[in-house]
Amino acid sequence: MNITELTAALQSGTYDGTFRTLYPGRWEGQRERYLRIAAAFGERFGAERTVELFSAPGRSEIGGNHTDHQQGRVLAAAVTLDAVAVASKNDRNVIRIYSEGHGEERINLEKLEILPTEEGTTAALIRGIAARFYELDLRYGGFDAYVSSDVLPGSGLSSSAAYEVLVGTMLNWLYNDGKATPVLVAKVGQFAENNYFGKPCGLMDQCASAVGGFCLMDFADPASPEVASIPCAPADYGYALCLIDAGGSHADLTDEYAAIPREMRAVAKLLGQEVLGKTQEADFYARLGELRGQVPDRALLRAMHFYGDNQRVLEQTEALRQGDFQHFLALVRASGRSSMDLLQNIYPSGDPGERSLSLALALCERLLARDGAWRVHGGGFAGTVQAFVPLNALEDFQAQMEAVFGAGTCHILSVRPAGGVRVLAEGEA
């Protein structure tokens, strides 16, 4: 359909059922959002073009804090904040993507090699995704797209992964009829970020965005991670997922972040392996006295966190599958305590005045007690806290958190059941 036909379909409510599914708890306003993006595409690229809709969500890490880089397990969830696009194939062998607030990227597909001048740019991601499609013998080609994203930047929801999955999903459907699996689309995004963008990221962010729902990932084989989707809606159990921006700067934290995998690998090396995921917990504890003194005590504590949180991911997954949400919440709290006490990624070691995450976590505990759960979200040291909040206490929780950290700092989210998708009206194939 062209922009005029799409506009009529959106205005008539044809897509409302799809929006209710994609955006549980916050679908109102999506019709207007998509109408605005469709109109913007028409103005920029032409209203007569045959177009399709696409979406890829942000993600929230639920369990397994700093376990992925040790070939461990992670539980993550897609959320209802997403990057969306109106897109249309073109015959120019050029990808043109206009992103709200960022301008247009124009990628000539005659050149798929790495361009050093593009490192660290959105153009590098797009070129890298197209190049990987070519290497995998998947079809690729030019298209025009207008993109809008409400995935909060710098929040730990991985707006970059959502963008990568969105671009991969557009190429997958515009040129391959959806042939590439969600995990393959995720791997393509990781390839582009590693090799073209120049960031050595893992696969967790892209995989959670591409697959959707609660997503269990086992990185024992990093090249072929085991991925399982666990259907569960916290709202069905009376809870909302909140993300609190506690503030604090990520500047000058590179060494803090780098020390975690470095120290874990140092312990693994003493146990004869490269990463902790390949070691045995029983062997670690049997040799703990021998290990002490060969590495700092903090490295041993961080290894203890790895073993505990890696196992907890399996327990969390089983609790969700069994519908035991209270046990799941208890495990989330246990993961948060482990990050605080063992992983020690709540505040920078060199800045005694920076305790924003500690303050947010302490306030969560005071407000929620055992009626919810809270933990550091993502890398740590600064940034965001995650909380599962009873719906009947949500308004008061948000008000009290924002009274301390500022208006708009407590974001109420839902778990989204779908990952990167072509957005179709109900009944549309």
Phi, psi and omega per residue, in radians:
M1 nan 2.681 3.098
N2 -1.587 -3.111 -3.060
I3 -1.096 -0.688 3.127
T4 -1.079 -0.780 -3.141
E5 -1.192 -0.682 3.108
L6 -1.121 -0.741 3.123
T7 -1.038 -0.766 3.131
A8 -1.115 -0.705 3.139
A9 -1.143 -0.726 3.111
L10 -1.144 -0.772 -3.111
Q11 -1.130 -0.542 -3.117
S12 -1.400 -0.116 3.133
G13 1.546 0.184 -3.108
T14 -1.042 -0.524 -3.100
Y15 -1.670 -0.021 -3.012
D16 -1.079 -0.664 3.120
G17 -1.102 -0.696 3.090
T18 -1.127 -0.731 3.137
F19 -1.112 -0.672 3.109
R20 -1.068 -0.622 3.140
T21 -1.313 -0.785 -3.085
L22 -1.256 -0.547 -3.016
Y23 -2.200 1.090 -3.122
P24 -1.039 2.263 3.116
G25 1.507 -0.218 -3.122
R26 -2.614 0.666 -3.085
W27 -1.400 -0.390 3.111
E28 -1.069 2.359 -3.116
G29 1.695 -0.243 -3.132
Q30 -1.220 -0.631 3.119
R31 -1.000 -0.829 -3.134
E32 -1.145 -0.654 3.126
R33 -1.077 -0.847 -3.128
Y34 -1.187 -0.606 3.077
L35 -1.081 -0.741 3.139
R36 -1.104 -0.731 -3.125
I37 -1.205 -0.668 3.103
A38 -1.095 -0.754 3.125
A39 -1.112 -0.691 -3.140
A40 -1.148 -0.666 3.072
F41 -1.082 -0.821 -3.118
G42 -1.013 -0.740 3.139
E43 -1.147 -0.606 -3.041
R44 -1.534 -0.700 -2.992
F45 -2.047 -0.189 3.115
G46 2.015 2.222 -3.077
A47 -1.317 -0.256 -3.100
E48 -1.470 -0.139 -3.066
R49 -1.181 2.522 2.997
T50 -1.364 2.162 -2.971
V51 -2.207 2.825 3.008
E52 -2.376 2.792 -3.132
L53 -1.878 2.519 -3.138
F54 -2.455 2.724 3.136
S55 -2.647 2.525 3.031
A56 -2.487 2.279 -3.009
P57 -1.548 2.801 2.871
G58 -1.282 3.092 -3.103
R59 -2.468 2.722 3.087
S60 -2.197 2.252 3.050
E61 -1.277 2.242 -3.082
I62 -1.813 -0.709 -3.118
G63 -2.630 2.640 -3.103
G64 1.579 1.179 -3.108
N65 -1.462 2.025 -3.105
H66 1.056 0.711 3.060
T67 -1.840 -0.417 -3.033
D68 -1.136 -0.658 -3.091
H69 -1.311 -0.068 3.053
Q70 -1.880 0.360 -3.115
Q71 1.022 0.735 3.102
G72 -1.805 -2.721 -3.077
R73 -1.956 2.663 3.105
V74 -2.442 2.470 2.946
L75 -1.974 2.135 -3.141
A76 -2.281 3.024 3.127
A77 -2.546 2.408 2.982
A78 -1.264 2.560 -3.120
V79 -2.114 2.988 -3.001
T80 -1.476 0.076 2.919
L81 -1.556 2.343 -3.007
D82 -2.610 2.945 2.962
A83 -1.793 2.253 -3.107
V84 -2.141 2.727 -3.093
A85 -2.568 2.544 2.844
V86 -1.830 2.203 -3.016
A87 -2.412 2.707 3.131
S88 -2.597 2.382 3.066
K89 -1.107 2.583 2.979
N90 -2.248 2.968 -3.105
D91 -1.875 0.431 -3.062
R92 -1.758 -0.074 -3.062
N93 1.003 0.604 3.129
V94 -2.316 2.350 3.008
I95 -1.682 2.147 3.065
R96 -2.079 2.045 3.133
I97 -2.174 2.081 3.045
Y98 -1.758 2.099 -3.139
S99 -1.888 2.225 3.128
E100 -0.958 2.263 3.098
G101 1.469 -0.106 -3.068
H102 -2.255 -0.289 3.135
G103 1.598 -2.916 -3.002
E104 -1.820 2.431 2.950
E105 -1.907 2.394 -3.119
R106 -2.259 1.989 -3.041
I107 -2.008 2.019 3.065
N108 -1.379 2.026 -3.048
L109 -1.354 0.009 2.992
E110 -1.235 -0.357 -3.137
K111 -2.055 1.827 -3.141
L112 -1.899 -0.020 -3.135
E113 -1.308 2.810 3.101
I114 -1.128 2.275 3.078
L115 -1.917 1.938 -3.102
P116 -0.946 -0.552 -3.110
T117 -1.225 -0.275 -3.131
E118 -1.628 -0.110 -3.061
E119 -0.939 2.334 3.139
G120 1.432 0.192 -3.095
T121 -2.038 2.817 3.071
T122 -1.099 -0.620 3.119
A123 -1.014 -0.668 3.128
A124 -1.099 -0.693 3.123
L125 -1.102 -0.808 -3.119
I126 -1.103 -0.817 -3.136
R127 -1.088 -0.724 -3.127
G128 -1.141 -0.660 3.107
I129 -1.147 -0.798 3.106
A130 -1.085 -0.713 -3.139
A131 -1.096 -0.698 -3.131
R132 -1.214 -0.626 3.034
F133 -1.008 -0.772 3.116
Y134 -1.073 -0.799 -3.115
E135 -1.121 -0.503 -3.126
L136 -1.574 0.161 -3.108
D137 1.047 0.549 2.992
L138 -1.708 2.618 -3.131
R139 -1.281 2.619 3.074
Y140 -2.617 2.853 3.140
G141 -3.127 -3.082 -3.071
G142 -1.342 2.623 2.993
F143 -2.754 2.801 3.054
D144 -1.967 2.428 -3.118
A145 -2.556 2.532 2.984
Y146 -1.967 2.132 -2.997
V147 -2.050 2.418 3.018
S148 -2.357 2.428 -3.110
S149 -2.319 2.390 2.990
D150 -1.985 0.297 3.035
V151 -1.263 2.078 -2.999
L152 -1.127 2.086 3.112
P153 -1.200 2.486 3.101
G154 1.261 0.234 -3.071
S155 -1.763 -0.050 -3.050
G156 1.465 0.107 3.114
L157 -1.556 -0.042 3.071
S158 1.070 1.210 3.059
S159 -1.110 -0.531 3.136
S160 -1.178 -0.731 3.116
A161 -1.136 -0.691 3.100
A162 -1.051 -0.711 3.127
Y163 -1.148 -0.794 3.133
E164 -1.055 -0.789 3.136
V165 -1.139 -0.653 3.108
L166 -1.070 -0.825 3.140
V167 -1.104 -0.772 3.115
G168 -1.104 -0.665 3.128
T169 -1.172 -0.663 3.099
M170 -1.110 -0.822 3.104
L171 -1.112 -0.639 -3.119
N172 -1.094 -0.730 -3.095
W173 -1.571 -0.624 -3.136
L174 -1.192 -0.524 -3.038
Y175 -2.178 -0.177 -3.054
N176 -2.283 0.178 3.126
D177 0.919 0.566 3.085
G178 1.332 0.370 -3.067
K179 -1.104 -0.666 -3.106
A180 -1.275 2.342 3.111
T181 -1.256 2.807 3.088
P182 -0.980 -0.702 -3.139
V183 -1.142 -0.664 3.101
L184 -1.151 -0.712 3.073
V185 -1.038 -0.703 3.096
A186 -1.088 -0.777 -3.139
K187 -1.111 -0.621 3.093
V188 -1.099 -0.760 3.104
G189 -1.092 -0.739 3.099
Q190 -1.088 -0.734 3.115
F191 -1.005 -0.815 -3.117
A192 -1.109 -0.707 -3.113
E193 -1.215 -0.691 -3.139
N194 -1.204 -0.852 -2.917
N195 -1.683 -0.566 -3.095
Y196 -1.764 -0.787 -3.141
F197 -1.318 -0.571 3.083
G198 1.617 0.414 3.109
K199 -2.028 2.122 -3.085
P200 -1.408 1.142 -3.108
C201 -1.448 2.816 2.996
G202 -1.460 -2.844 -3.043
L203 -1.851 -0.119 -3.013
M204 -0.996 -0.865 -3.032
D205 -1.068 -0.872 -3.104
Q206 -1.125 -0.679 -3.084
C207 -1.174 -0.770 3.124
A208 -1.083 -0.692 3.120
S209 -1.188 -0.700 -3.060
A210 -1.304 -0.613 -3.002
V211 -1.532 -0.770 3.124
G212 1.540 2.946 -3.111
G213 1.113 -2.884 2.892
F214 -1.277 2.382 -2.997
C215 -2.328 2.030 3.054
L216 -1.559 2.232 3.125
M217 -2.220 2.237 3.093
D218 -2.001 2.023 -3.046
F219 -1.743 0.467 3.094
A220 -0.969 -0.661 2.986
D221 -1.982 1.678 -3.035
P222 -1.019 -0.522 -3.128
A223 -1.275 -0.482 -3.128
S224 -2.414 1.237 -3.108
P225 -1.142 2.561 3.030
E226 -1.444 2.238 -3.062
V227 -2.237 2.300 3.099
A228 -2.381 2.363 3.108
S229 -1.651 2.350 -3.126
I230 -2.051 1.842 3.137
P231 -1.147 2.180 3.089
C232 -2.931 2.346 3.078
A233 -2.071 1.921 3.135
P234 -0.921 -0.559 -3.138
A235 -1.073 -0.499 3.107
D236 -1.135 -0.375 3.125
Y237 -1.820 0.125 3.081
G238 1.529 0.462 -3.093
Y239 -2.275 2.626 2.997
A240 -1.984 2.641 3.047
L241 -1.673 2.126 -3.136
C242 -2.043 2.591 3.048
L243 -2.193 2.124 -3.078
I244 -1.889 2.118 3.087
D245 -1.487 1.791 -3.070
A246 -1.452 -0.060 -3.107
G247 1.441 -2.792 -3.068
G248 1.523 2.405 -3.073
S249 -1.563 2.471 3.032
H250 -1.466 -0.066 3.141
A251 -1.141 2.515 3.089
D252 1.121 0.415 3.122
L253 -1.857 0.087 -3.091
T254 -0.975 -0.788 -3.116
D255 -1.162 -0.616 3.110
E256 -1.096 -0.806 3.129
Y257 -1.135 -0.774 -3.074
A258 -1.152 -0.497 -3.099
A259 -1.155 -0.508 -3.082
I260 -1.140 -1.007 3.099
P261 -1.113 -0.589 -3.141
R262 -1.087 -0.798 -3.126
E263 -1.215 -0.663 3.091
M264 -1.119 -0.715 3.118
R265 -1.169 -0.562 3.104
A266 -1.118 -0.691 3.073
V267 -1.164 -0.774 3.139
A268 -1.029 -0.694 -3.128
K269 -1.073 -0.685 3.105
L270 -1.157 -0.414 3.100
L271 -1.644 0.138 3.034
G272 1.516 0.286 -3.125
Q273 -2.339 2.945 -3.139
E274 -1.487 -0.575 -3.100
V275 -2.355 2.760 -3.097
L276 -1.169 -0.451 3.140
G277 -1.102 -0.321 3.135
K278 -1.731 0.023 3.133
T279 -1.734 2.976 3.119
Q280 -1.871 2.278 -3.139
E281 -1.017 -0.732 -3.123
A282 -1.084 -0.666 3.118
D283 -1.135 -0.711 3.119
F284 -1.037 -0.870 -3.086
Y285 -1.230 -0.582 3.104
A286 -1.131 -0.516 -3.073
R287 -1.863 0.209 -3.025
L288 -0.994 -0.745 3.122
G289 -1.096 -0.659 3.105
E290 -1.192 -0.669 -3.095
L291 -1.234 -0.592 -3.095
R292 -1.110 2.282 -3.086
G293 1.780 -0.450 3.071
Q294 -1.500 -0.422 3.037
V295 -2.378 2.789 3.096
P296 -1.075 2.673 3.111
D297 -1.009 -0.598 3.129
R298 -1.050 -0.631 3.102
A299 -1.111 -0.675 3.112
L300 -1.174 -0.717 3.089
L301 -1.090 -0.703 3.135
R302 -1.185 -0.586 3.034
A303 -1.146 -0.706 3.087
M304 -1.048 -0.719 3.068
H305 -1.045 -0.788 -3.111
F306 -0.987 -0.900 -3.092
Y307 -1.052 -0.735 -3.122
G308 -1.184 -0.842 -3.075
D309 -1.256 -0.548 3.112
N310 -1.103 -0.720 3.086
Q311 -1.260 -0.638 -3.111
R312 -1.076 -0.555 3.104
V313 -1.000 -0.764 3.113
L314 -1.122 -0.694 3.141
E315 -1.190 -0.686 3.076
Q316 -1.085 -0.776 -3.134
T317 -1.061 -0.774 3.140
E318 -1.136 -0.676 3.108
A319 -1.086 -0.726 3.101
L320 -1.124 -0.740 -3.137
R321 -1.124 -0.590 -3.132
Q322 -1.488 -0.093 -3.117
G323 1.302 0.344 -3.141
D324 -1.657 1.372 -3.014
F325 -1.235 -0.523 3.116
Q326 -1.163 -0.680 3.074
H327 -1.171 -0.675 3.062
F328 -0.998 -0.796 -3.139
L329 -1.102 -0.681 3.105
A330 -1.075 -0.652 3.125
L331 -1.234 -0.603 3.054
V332 -1.096 -0.757 3.102
R333 -1.085 -0.708 3.130
A334 -1.120 -0.672 3.086
S335 -1.099 -0.715 3.110
G336 -1.114 -0.723 3.108
R337 -1.121 -0.684 3.138
S338 -1.116 -0.713 3.096
S339 -1.105 -0.685 -3.137
M340 -1.181 -0.876 -2.952
D341 -1.539 -0.649 -3.012
L342 -1.829 -0.915 3.141
L343 -1.210 -0.622 3.078
Q344 1.018 0.928 3.097
N345 -2.062 0.587 -3.105
I346 -1.615 -0.567 3.112
Y347 -2.583 2.690 -3.114
P348 -1.138 2.396 -3.116
S349 -1.195 -0.437 -3.068
G350 -1.712 0.107 -3.095
D351 -2.274 1.576 -3.067
P352 -1.143 -0.277 -3.134
G353 -1.545 -0.272 -3.079
E354 -1.570 1.870 3.134
R355 -2.439 0.594 -3.060
S356 -1.102 -0.749 3.125
L357 -1.169 -0.693 3.103
S358 -1.027 -0.745 3.139
L359 -1.115 -0.772 3.141
A360 -1.121 -0.737 3.131
L361 -1.140 -0.714 3.127
A362 -1.133 -0.675 3.118
L363 -1.195 -0.692 3.068
C364 -1.011 -0.787 -3.124
E365 -1.100 -0.716 3.138
R366 -1.134 -0.715 -3.071
L367 -1.369 -0.567 -3.007
L368 -1.791 -0.524 -3.058
A369 0.888 -2.165 -3.141
R370 -1.752 0.215 -3.140
D371 -1.606 0.127 3.124
G372 -2.822 -2.740 3.141
A373 -2.654 2.709 -3.100
W374 -2.684 2.628 -3.141
R375 -2.905 2.823 3.006
V376 -1.125 2.553 -3.108
H377 -1.933 2.031 3.034
G378 1.448 -2.514 -2.977
G379 -1.100 -0.636 3.099
G380 1.675 -2.955 3.121
F381 1.278 -0.533 3.055
A382 -2.880 2.842 3.030
G383 1.971 -1.964 -2.860
T384 -2.175 2.691 3.051
V385 -2.098 2.482 3.129
Q386 -1.842 2.455 3.116
A387 -2.506 2.473 2.948
F388 -1.782 2.072 -2.950
V389 -2.097 2.299 3.066
P390 -0.994 2.398 -3.095
L391 -1.057 -0.574 -3.114
N392 -1.319 -0.141 3.090
A393 -2.001 0.093 -2.958
L394 -1.137 -0.772 -3.086
E395 -1.090 -0.783 -3.139
D396 -1.177 -0.704 3.120
F397 -1.038 -0.852 -3.135
Q398 -1.074 -0.743 -3.113
A399 -1.112 -0.730 -3.091
Q400 -1.281 -0.629 3.094
M401 -1.160 -0.743 -3.107
E402 -1.281 -0.391 3.043
A403 -1.143 -0.464 -3.128
V404 -1.651 -0.788 -2.984
F405 -1.800 -0.101 3.061
G406 1.930 2.698 3.139
A407 -1.059 2.407 3.087
G408 1.392 0.178 -3.107
T409 -1.622 -0.256 3.112
C410 -1.844 1.865 -3.046
H411 -1.742 2.219 -3.132
I412 -1.677 2.078 -3.059
L413 -2.096 2.973 2.971
S414 -2.290 2.722 3.045
V415 -1.388 2.254 -3.099
R416 -1.663 2.300 -3.065
P417 -1.298 -0.313 -3.077
A418 -2.039 2.631 3.095
G419 -1.648 -2.346 3.100
G420 -1.222 2.141 -3.010
V421 -2.453 2.730 2.821
R422 -1.464 2.194 -3.051
V423 -1.494 1.982 -3.120
L424 -1.998 2.642 3.003
A425 -1.244 2.743 3.131
E426 -1.009 2.303 -3.138
G427 1.489 -0.132 -3.136
E428 -1.466 2.378 -3.126
A429 -1.875 nan nan
